[in-house]
Amino acid sequence: MSDNAHSPTTASFISYHAGLGSRVAVELDRGGVSYAQLDSDIALACRYLGQQTLRYKDLLVIGLSDPYAHLVFVLAAELLGLMSCSIQMSEEVLPLDVMARAQLVLTQHSVPPDAGVHHQLPPDWRALAKDYASVRLVALQDADPVRLVRSSGTTGTPKKIVIRRAQQARWLAYLAFSAGYGPQTRFYVAAAFPVNTFYMRAVLCLRMGGCLLMGGLSLLSRATHTWMLPTTLEQVMDELPASFVKPERLEISTAGAALANATRLRVCGALASSIVNTYGSNEVGPVCTMTDDGRGVVVPGTDVQVVDDQDQVLPPGTPGQLRARNAIMAEGYLDHPDATAERFKHGWFYPGDEALLLAPGELRLLGRRDDMLNFAGFKRRPEEVEALLKTVPGVRDAAALTQHNRDGVVSLYLGLVLHPGVTPDAVLPSLRSVLKLPVKELVVRQFNALPRTSTGKLRRNALLPFFAETPKSEG
């Protein structure tokens, strides 16, 4: 393969664009990378990987902390017919099960001994790759696996999902239809590529001839699009310098949780011209776009139903369990047949959320079916309680869950992230005032951050061990 003829990015990603060689494809804090340079780097990455005894459909785990290098090797892996999986070496718990089954784990740092076959990428890998032989690019078939992603938002523990070429193509087609990316798009990459939506949107931006922005918040001022979790968005707002210049036009997409009205107003005032909130999952892709009043408008190509516990379709206005299906839907979970049988049934995916249909193509999400707060028969949705908690001055983020002891005493556990200088004792009276719940014991614990999935969903059950250790209780 020549490094300048049929360059990988031009051949496989933007073949319908002409003359993009000198245009900036990726803008970094240290400067811009042209499409020609990106093409050359991907070609060198293909040569480098070609020397690592990898074969067609092998699993390559990429844990490179440099986001540009990470992107280059993910794109090179696809061109070679490899299945790639992105991880962050800074994760609190490394996905050792994924790393152990990989034919190669590529990082810039050392890894645990039981992490599989590991290769540490040298800083001069480009110079080394120039001396390696050319490799043959692969024409992928629809059933070929291209990505291995992880999802824990709907089934409690991490699960692995294989994304095949046909699913990826349909996912990108939907994004191209809904996001409106084009040559003038400047997409700010606000998180790492283990979050599947960043990988998808980054690839789409390149396919449409746009520019990726990878770096500090100064680059955000030049963005036209980005995607952030609500918690990330709040953090960015807190960190924006006083000198920050609001972009002329910036569309922010978000998902994983409802965006508080106060946050929405704050973001639109200083950062965004519009905010698009979506609901979906790695298992089934985008399901609906959320309106400001909490309605979900189902996206084209996705079917949804609300059913009872016997899988009978319920009439509009009746709450029940949500199920969805589309051409993006995964086949199931790799190595988890029980979870697959529970969540993928009758050609539908059951995310574990409760909802009701308002009208054809419109629904209202009510919350997780298994997260319901139960006070001896008096039930409340945790999202409602958490929204109330966030109205208390000094509370930045909140999680609520209940536990019953053998005597039937109900404990309400509150996990709080507080603003600097605020203590649990200072907010406790206000918490009791807004809650107004029949709870005998209130247990409060402060956290620096709440455990969430890669898409921002709260992992409430992950908080239970912390309350069992050293809780702060108030009768």
PyMOL commands that set and color helices and strands:
alter all, ss='L'
color gray80, all
select helices_A, chain A and resi 8-12+35-50+67-79+96-101+125-129+165-179+196-207+217-220+230-239+261-270+337-343+369-371+382-389+424-435+460-469
alter helices_A, ss='H'
color red, helices_A
select strands_A, chain A and resi 24-28+31-34+59-63+83-86+104-107+118-120+145-151+159-164+186-188+211-214+225-227+251-255+274-281+285-290+295-298+303-307+320-325+344-345+348-349+353-359+362-368+373-375+378-380+395-404+410-418+441-446+472-474
alter strands_A, ss='S'
color yellow, strands_A
deselect
rebuild
show_as cartoon
